[in-house]
Amino acid sequence: MATDLFPWKTKDPITDDELIFICLNNAPCGTDRKQVQRLLRYYQIIFDRPTGPYNIFPLDMRQDNGT
């Protein structure tokens, strides 16, 4: 994401959950391995959930009826 103010590319911001997932995945030293694996599975489930207005509201509740 380059702008006129910063001509070099910067990374897009990530969520706190994504940061925790990356940190747990990269640096599990000094932690309980089973606990880290459980947390990684938990965050992976959260990331795999569909998001957005079309997944939050069912088709029959939307005014456009899916068109």
Sequence and secondary structure as in RCSB ss.txt:
>XXXX:A:sequence
MATDLFPWKTKDPITDDELIFICLNNAPCGTDRKQVQRLLRYYQIIFDRPTGPYNIFPLDMRQDNGT
>XXXX:A:secstr
   SS  S       HHHHHHHHHHH  TTS HHHHHHHHHHHHHHHHS  SHHHHS TTTSSSTT 
